[in-house]
Amino acid sequence: MKTKETKELKQPKTKKEVVKSAIEWSIVGVFCALAIFMFLFSRQSPTSTNGANIFGRQMYVVASSSMEGTKEFYNEEGHEDYDLKNIKAGDIIFVKNVPTDTEMGTTYGEEYSTFMDNIEVGDVLTFNYQLNGSGSLQVITHRVIAIDNETIPNDIVYTLLGDAVENDPANYQTIKKSQRLVIGKVTSKSTALGWLYTNVFSKKIVVYLVTVIPCFIIIVMEVAKISKIVNKDKQKKIQAASKAEVQSKEDEIAALKAKLAEMEKDNKK
C-alpha cells in the first residue's frame, strides 16, 4: 500500500527557547570576554613599568592616591572642566602612548613634536621620573599645571602635580620635551577593571577557571543539543515503526474482510 511522503517543516523556536538560548550565549560571551581580557593581561602586567597593552592603549594600575582630589579641589575655578577627576589607587588608567619617531636631543620627529605641542594645562600624563632622589626612574601619573615654552629655546617645560598633593613648588615635577620622559596622555580610567584585576585577574586559579568555564559550558550546551536531537530521532523511529505496525494490522484486517466477503458469496451460490 502506497503512502504519501510529507516533508517535515522545521518548527519555529518558542519564546521560552529563544530566551533560554539568549541567556546561555550571553553567559558564554561574558566568560569568553573575560578570558580574552585575562589572556591579554597575562602577557604583561599593568603593574609593571611598561604596562599592559590592549586596544591600542597602554594600561597601568594606579599605585598611590596622589590623584585622588577632594570635591572642593574639583569645584575650584579652572578645575571643574577637567575630563579626568578623582583617579584612585587601584584604578586602571588607559594611556595613549607618545609617538616614537624621534632621537634624543632637540631634533623632534613630526608625530612626537605634534603630540607634545598639543599637551595642555589640565591634561593628565604618565611619565618616567626620578622621585625623591631614588636614583631610578619611576612611573608617575600627574596633572599638567603649567607649560613654559619660552624660557628654553626649542624646548618646552611641563610642570606636573598630583590632584591630592599640596600645591607647593617643592612637590612639583618638571620635565622637558627634549628629555623624552613622557610615556603618554591618560585618556580614561576604570575603577571596576582595577578592582577586577586586583581581586580577580591577578590570581592564577581564577585565570584557569575563567578560561575553562566557558569551554565547559559550550561543551555541555552542545552535548545537550546532540542528546535532544538523538532523542527526537529515536521518538520518530518509534512512531514510524508504530505506524507501520498499525498499518500492517489494518492491511491484514482488510485482507481478512475481503476473504470473508468472497466466502459469503460462494456460500450463497
Disulfide bonds with the S-S distance in Angstrom:
none
